[in-house]
Amino acid sequence: MSSGTGSALSRTYRRRPRSPDVFYLGEYPLLIAGIILLVRARPDRAVILDTLIITTGVSVVVLEFVVRPYLESFTGSALDLAVLVAYPLADVALLAVLVRSALTGNLRSPVLRLLVAGLAVLFFADVLYLWLSQINPDFDLNTSPIDAAWPMSMFIWAAAAMHPAGPNGAV
């Protein structure tokens, strides 16, 4: 619903940050809550430490190679910058929840595989968009195939939520 509202509003708002960004960024807490509800196993201390290690490593890579160069060359307002940088950071938060779920859940579960695939598509699209808009300030998302990645990730997550193994607790 949040993503759909953002998509509907994005047709009318062309400046950055746009009001649809509130809805797009609002979907991340909903996705995190959905993943936590799908995988109900409680993590132990080792799983929490492993999750922190993996998330910290990915965070350093994203911040150093994607966000930092963008910060150095950005000329817009502080609000514009905060909105654009929020997407990769929200992806890292989503990654942390997914890693925790993968380490506590059944790794052979098709639901977890779908969740990982959906995150990979979303993460790739967000980071690639930020990188391409850094290289080419006139980058138009509407003419790019990257625009199809966001709905694709939502379809993959919908398939994970609707998979027969999900509601039975086999995740």
PyMOL commands that set and color helices and strands:
alter all, ss='L'
color gray80, all
select helices_A, chain A and resi 2-10+20-38+45-73+78-104+110-135+141-143+145-162
alter helices_A, ss='H'
color red, helices_A
deselect
rebuild
show_as cartoon
